[in-house]
Amino acid sequence: MNAESIFTKQSLPQGVMLNAYPDSIGSRLSDAVAMLKRPECHGAFSLFYILPTFFNSDLDRGFSVINYDLNEDLVSPQDLVDLRNLNIMFKLDLILNHLSVRSPQFQDLLVHGQDSEYSDFFVDWNEFWHSHGTLGPDGCVIPQPEYLQKLFMRKPGLPVMKVRFPDGSDRLYWNTFYQDIFHRELSSQDLAAIPGITADEAAAIAELVNAAIHARQPLDQIDLGAWSGFQEPVMAILESRREYLGQMDLNARSEKVWDFYDETLRKLRDHGAKIVRLDAFAYLHKEPGQPNFFNRPGTWEYLERLKEIARKYDLIIFPEIHSEYGAGLHEEVAEKGYPIYDFFFPGLVIDALERGTREHLLGWVTEIASKGLKTINMLGCHDGIPVLDLKGKEIDGIVRAGLLTDEQIDNIMARITERGGRVKSLYGPDGKKISYYQVNATFFSALGEDERKLRLARAIQLFMPGIPQVWYLDLFAGCNDYPAADRGGAAGHKEINRTNLSLEAVEAGLQRPVVLDQLEMLRLRNSSPAFDGMLEVCDEGEAHQLQLAWRHHGHSATLIADLRDHTFRIEHEDGLGRHEVYSYA
């Protein structure tokens, strides 16, 4: 496969992509820029995928966007100028399915209710399902069983958040991902205006109510006892202090949402982005009786419409999707002309290095090349290590095998969890776990914190077809951050692989051989014309031997590796016949 074909039409630079949050290195994006200017990093990267704390956001480490303006606490316009001066192009996110509760649009809805100009901007759950379900005792429409069983859940229970409108009515909005509802504490002064209440009574009631708030007790279970005569006004005041956190699903049936997408893509262009990743795009199209994940043909219609907007602003869009290999969605996306994320690669590398065999990895490399799939690959990333993606799937009675067997996938999961990884699962409408999804760990810890394995994993990545994306923490051989994961509570599993590196840690890391060796390989991959050519896959020799070679107009780069003892060498020849050998034992 010609690696250049991925971005040629958009005239984008080739090479290696760094992946980090604005504050992953130091405390601001300017610190990452300063690192990229250092001689150790010179020439190692041509692209930078900056994660969405780049914008103003409040949850999920940036994936709950308030607005797409620059987060001035972390990013300055000068940072973006400096990146362009380093010839580094960057990629940004458009979180397609949802916006934060604290977005101007949802806040306007909370203030003005049905009179808001954004009254149809988000998905009203009961309105969506009213003809296809029954009203439950809590005021929530429960979809009919044949509809409910098709819903794909990212958390236990129905994906709804109940919000209070100014007229006192409660409305339920579709909320696929995170939510939290809480109440600000009362003071005696808050209750002082209640007719007939004394200062002592106000203080005692405030103390009782605040204790219930701390205990996360439902409001209808708060018993004021001797002060029950004040129950109604106290509860009214408390309800007026209701606060929300959450990622609210957008209603793509509304033209206002499409105006918002147009405005946002223009804004991303103005920030300087050339590549836009469409996060959670497969959840956007919703239709009763269809799954809420990758509906057809609606999802394709939405993507085509987005592609037209992106073309107007000279942007290329990437639909981001996780699905079982056996479902074939990756091929379907690729056939529509979109690049895909190679979420299969991380698990296949772990399988190859742990079992010492090229069997499944080589099969996947050959498939990418033979089918001309356009990919971005990675080892670690801001999310977990995918495992669901490797599975097979039965569709219409036909079973399509996975890239690994279920037993092999289970072995990978067991190995990573033995090394401290944490498992993320998926849920059915009844709240029961139906499947694992990913394992959260740094890639270095997933490999048993073996530097030889990390070096070889990086070398294999750099010889894969497509664009190699490098998670900053992998580059610095980062280990599992258990305190951060624990601090994050039930939703904190991802923080195990998101440690912010201090400038001192970066300085120390740039002295470590495992870091410098990776940078050496990255520079070669980022600069050698060999990788603009054709990939040759050698299937001869023993199963533990891996050989991949790229050739282009007299330039060549060859990886020769032993998957058992994890030694390897890279042979490089430029167009003038100069020969270099990089050996790693």
GIUR-V332848 format. One record per residue. SS is DSSP state (alpha for helix, beta for strand, coil for the rest). D_CENTER is the distance of its C-alpha to the mean C-alpha in Angstrom with 2 decimals. Layout:
ss: {SS & SS}
d_center: {D_CENTER & D_CENTER}
This chain:
ss: {coil & coil & alpha & alpha & alpha & alpha & coil & alpha & alpha & alpha & coil & coil & coil & coil & coil & coil & beta & beta & beta & beta & coil & coil & coil & coil & beta & coil & coil & coil & alpha & alpha & alpha & alpha & alpha & alpha & alpha & alpha & coil & coil & alpha & alpha & alpha & coil & coil & coil & coil & coil & beta & beta & beta & beta & coil & alpha & alpha & alpha & beta & beta & beta & beta & beta & alpha & alpha & alpha & coil & beta & beta & beta & beta & beta & beta & beta & coil & coil & coil & coil & coil & coil & alpha & alpha & alpha & alpha & alpha & alpha & alpha & alpha & alpha & coil & coil & coil & beta & beta & beta & beta & beta & beta & beta & coil & coil & beta & beta & beta & coil & coil & coil & alpha & alpha & alpha & alpha & alpha & alpha & alpha & alpha & alpha & alpha & alpha & alpha & coil & coil & coil & coil & coil & coil & beta & coil & beta & alpha & alpha & alpha & alpha & alpha & coil & coil & coil & beta & beta & beta & coil & coil & coil & coil & coil & beta & beta & beta & coil & alpha & alpha & alpha & alpha & coil & coil & coil & coil & beta & coil & coil & coil & coil & coil & coil & beta & beta & beta & beta & beta & coil & coil & coil & coil & coil & beta & beta & beta & beta & beta & coil & coil & coil & coil & beta & beta & beta & beta & beta & coil & coil & coil & coil & alpha & alpha & alpha & alpha & coil & coil & coil & coil & coil & coil & coil & alpha & alpha & alpha & alpha & alpha & alpha & alpha & alpha & alpha & alpha & alpha & alpha & alpha & alpha & alpha & alpha & coil & coil & coil & coil & alpha & alpha & alpha & coil & coil & coil & alpha & alpha & alpha & alpha & alpha & alpha & alpha & alpha & alpha & alpha & alpha & alpha & alpha & alpha & alpha & coil & coil & beta & beta & beta & beta & beta & beta & beta & beta & beta & coil & coil & coil & coil & alpha & alpha & alpha & alpha & alpha & alpha & alpha & alpha & alpha & alpha & alpha & alpha & alpha & alpha & alpha & alpha & alpha & coil & coil & coil & beta & beta & beta & beta & beta & coil & alpha & alpha & alpha & coil & coil & coil & coil & coil & coil & coil & coil & coil & coil & coil & coil & coil & coil & alpha & alpha & alpha & alpha & alpha & alpha & alpha & alpha & alpha & alpha & alpha & alpha & alpha & alpha & alpha & coil & coil & coil & beta & beta & beta & beta & coil & coil & coil & coil & coil & alpha & alpha & alpha & coil & alpha & alpha & alpha & alpha & alpha & alpha & alpha & coil & coil & coil & coil & beta & beta & beta & coil & coil & alpha & alpha & alpha & alpha & alpha & alpha & alpha & alpha & alpha & alpha & alpha & coil & coil & coil & alpha & alpha & alpha & alpha & alpha & alpha & alpha & alpha & alpha & alpha & alpha & alpha & alpha & coil & coil & coil & beta & beta & beta & beta & coil & coil & coil & coil & coil & coil & beta & beta & coil & alpha & alpha & alpha & coil & coil & beta & beta & beta & coil & coil & beta & beta & beta & coil & coil & coil & coil & coil & alpha & alpha & alpha & alpha & alpha & alpha & alpha & alpha & alpha & alpha & alpha & alpha & alpha & coil & coil & coil & beta & beta & beta & beta & beta & beta & coil & coil & coil & coil & coil & beta & beta & beta & beta & beta & beta & beta & beta & coil & coil & alpha & alpha & alpha & alpha & coil & coil & coil & coil & alpha & alpha & alpha & alpha & alpha & alpha & alpha & alpha & alpha & alpha & alpha & alpha & coil & coil & coil & coil & beta & beta & beta & beta & beta & alpha & alpha & alpha & alpha & coil & coil & coil & coil & coil & coil & alpha & alpha & alpha & alpha & alpha & alpha & coil & alpha & alpha & alpha & coil & alpha & alpha & alpha & alpha & alpha & coil & coil & coil & beta & coil & alpha & alpha & alpha & alpha & alpha & alpha & alpha & coil & coil & coil & alpha & alpha & alpha & alpha & alpha & alpha & alpha & alpha & alpha & alpha & alpha & alpha & alpha & alpha & alpha & coil & alpha & alpha & alpha & alpha & coil & beta & beta & beta & beta & beta & coil & coil & coil & coil & coil & coil & beta & beta & beta & beta & beta & beta & beta & beta & coil & coil & beta & beta & beta & beta & beta & beta & beta & beta & coil & coil & coil & coil & coil & beta & beta & beta & beta & beta & beta & coil & coil & coil & coil & coil & beta & beta & beta & beta & beta & beta & coil}
d_center: {27.26 & 27.55 & 24.42 & 25.52 & 25.23 & 21.48 & 22.01 & 25.78 & 26.26 & 24.15 & 25.94 & 22.85 & 23.37 & 22.81 & 21.81 & 19.17 & 15.92 & 15.09 & 11.57 & 11.74 & 11.76 & 15.12 & 16.65 & 15.39 & 18.82 & 21.65 & 21.14 & 20.49 & 19.29 & 22.98 & 22.93 & 20.38 & 22.60 & 25.61 & 24.23 & 23.68 & 27.30 & 28.64 & 30.71 & 28.68 & 25.62 & 27.77 & 26.86 & 23.84 & 21.19 & 21.42 & 17.91 & 15.42 & 11.77 & 11.79 & 8.82 & 9.76 & 12.21 & 14.12 & 14.94 & 16.65 & 14.43 & 15.19 & 12.58 & 9.27 & 9.58 & 9.66 & 7.65 & 11.19 & 13.14 & 16.91 & 17.83 & 16.86 & 19.65 & 19.33 & 18.77 & 22.18 & 21.79 & 19.48 & 20.09 & 23.40 & 24.56 & 26.40 & 23.27 & 22.28 & 25.90 & 25.93 & 22.95 & 24.78 & 27.93 & 26.31 & 25.58 & 21.84 & 19.98 & 16.53 & 13.46 & 11.84 & 9.47 & 11.17 & 9.52 & 12.05 & 12.59 & 13.25 & 14.71 & 15.73 & 19.07 & 20.26 & 19.84 & 23.32 & 23.26 & 22.77 & 25.08 & 27.67 & 27.45 & 28.12 & 31.05 & 32.67 & 31.75 & 32.89 & 34.48 & 31.16 & 30.49 & 26.97 & 28.45 & 26.73 & 23.46 & 21.63 & 22.27 & 25.32 & 24.99 & 28.77 & 29.63 & 27.22 & 28.70 & 32.24 & 33.91 & 31.97 & 32.21 & 34.39 & 34.33 & 33.66 & 35.64 & 32.93 & 32.88 & 29.74 & 30.24 & 29.42 & 28.76 & 31.37 & 30.63 & 30.27 & 27.54 & 25.88 & 25.56 & 23.41 & 20.65 & 17.36 & 16.37 & 13.26 & 15.80 & 19.60 & 21.95 & 21.96 & 19.03 & 21.30 & 22.04 & 25.71 & 26.70 & 30.23 & 31.77 & 34.59 & 37.22 & 36.27 & 34.70 & 31.41 & 28.80 & 25.88 & 22.67 & 19.91 & 16.97 & 14.39 & 12.17 & 13.51 & 17.14 & 20.06 & 23.62 & 26.08 & 29.43 & 30.78 & 33.85 & 37.35 & 40.20 & 43.85 & 44.00 & 41.48 & 43.98 & 47.13 & 47.60 & 47.94 & 51.62 & 53.73 & 51.23 & 52.55 & 50.75 & 50.97 & 49.61 & 46.68 & 45.83 & 46.14 & 44.06 & 41.29 & 41.25 & 41.15 & 38.35 & 36.21 & 36.65 & 35.34 & 32.29 & 31.55 & 32.00 & 29.57 & 32.61 & 32.59 & 34.72 & 37.12 & 38.01 & 39.13 & 42.91 & 44.85 & 47.99 & 51.04 & 49.19 & 48.07 & 49.99 & 47.29 & 44.43 & 43.77 & 43.72 & 41.73 & 39.02 & 39.02 & 38.53 & 35.75 & 33.94 & 34.25 & 32.16 & 29.21 & 25.79 & 22.38 & 18.75 & 16.19 & 13.86 & 16.49 & 16.25 & 17.93 & 21.05 & 20.93 & 24.63 & 25.43 & 26.44 & 25.46 & 21.77 & 22.42 & 24.31 & 21.34 & 19.11 & 22.02 & 22.44 & 18.80 & 18.74 & 22.08 & 20.85 & 18.02 & 20.83 & 23.03 & 20.62 & 21.07 & 17.97 & 18.83 & 15.57 & 13.12 & 9.79 & 9.94 & 6.82 & 8.20 & 11.43 & 12.97 & 13.62 & 15.53 & 18.86 & 20.77 & 24.30 & 26.59 & 27.37 & 24.26 & 20.99 & 18.32 & 15.94 & 16.85 & 20.36 & 22.80 & 24.30 & 22.65 & 19.14 & 20.89 & 23.06 & 20.25 & 18.63 & 22.10 & 22.68 & 19.56 & 20.65 & 24.03 & 22.81 & 20.73 & 23.89 & 25.87 & 23.90 & 23.78 & 20.02 & 18.24 & 15.27 & 12.69 & 11.70 & 8.41 & 9.67 & 10.08 & 13.79 & 16.80 & 18.57 & 21.66 & 20.43 & 20.54 & 17.81 & 16.74 & 20.38 & 20.69 & 17.96 & 19.61 & 23.01 & 22.15 & 21.76 & 18.02 & 16.40 & 13.93 & 11.30 & 13.39 & 11.54 & 15.16 & 16.18 & 15.04 & 16.93 & 19.78 & 20.28 & 20.53 & 22.93 & 24.97 & 25.38 & 26.15 & 28.59 & 29.90 & 29.78 & 28.42 & 28.95 & 25.56 & 23.84 & 26.72 & 26.60 & 23.03 & 23.91 & 26.98 & 25.21 & 22.83 & 25.94 & 28.26 & 26.09 & 24.99 & 21.27 & 19.39 & 16.38 & 13.92 & 13.78 & 12.59 & 13.77 & 11.34 & 8.02 & 6.17 & 5.25 & 8.56 & 11.12 & 11.28 & 14.72 & 14.97 & 14.45 & 17.70 & 19.86 & 22.59 & 23.26 & 26.42 & 26.74 & 30.15 & 31.85 & 30.72 & 28.74 & 26.57 & 26.05 & 22.79 & 22.26 & 23.26 & 25.45 & 24.40 & 26.54 & 24.90 & 21.39 & 22.93 & 24.47 & 21.25 & 19.77 & 23.11 & 23.31 & 19.96 & 20.75 & 24.25 & 22.81 & 21.02 & 17.65 & 16.48 & 15.68 & 13.26 & 15.14 & 15.44 & 18.43 & 21.24 & 22.95 & 25.35 & 22.78 & 23.45 & 20.93 & 20.96 & 18.65 & 16.50 & 12.88 & 11.75 & 13.45 & 12.29 & 14.41 & 14.85 & 15.89 & 19.28 & 19.88 & 18.87 & 21.66 & 24.06 & 23.87 & 26.11 & 26.22 & 27.87 & 25.10 & 22.46 & 24.70 & 25.20 & 21.57 & 20.96 & 24.07 & 23.07 & 19.72 & 21.77 & 24.16 & 21.74 & 21.88 & 19.29 & 17.47 & 16.58 & 13.52 & 14.36 & 12.41 & 15.01 & 15.58 & 16.42 & 18.83 & 20.55 & 20.67 & 18.98 & 19.80 & 18.27 & 18.42 & 19.94 & 21.28 & 17.94 & 16.53 & 19.83 & 19.87 & 16.63 & 18.55 & 17.35 & 13.73 & 13.92 & 13.11 & 9.96 & 12.42 & 14.35 & 12.50 & 12.11 & 15.85 & 17.12 & 19.90 & 23.19 & 25.34 & 27.69 & 25.10 & 24.21 & 27.96 & 28.60 & 25.80 & 27.26 & 30.44 & 29.04 & 29.92 & 26.64 & 24.85 & 27.63 & 27.80 & 24.17 & 24.83 & 27.96 & 26.20 & 23.53 & 26.46 & 28.13 & 25.20 & 24.58 & 28.28 & 30.13 & 31.13 & 31.26 & 27.57 & 28.40 & 30.62 & 30.74 & 29.37 & 32.01 & 31.11 & 33.91 & 34.37 & 37.67 & 38.50 & 37.30 & 34.03 & 32.95 & 33.44 & 30.75 & 31.77 & 29.80 & 31.45 & 30.67 & 33.68 & 34.31 & 37.67 & 39.11 & 35.97 & 34.58 & 32.06 & 32.35 & 30.47 & 32.78 & 31.29 & 32.51 & 29.85 & 32.25 & 33.21 & 30.16 & 32.43 & 31.93 & 33.20 & 32.16 & 35.05 & 34.83 & 37.53 & 37.62 & 39.72 & 42.71 & 42.96 & 41.72 & 40.27 & 37.91 & 36.86 & 34.07 & 34.66 & 32.46 & 34.14}
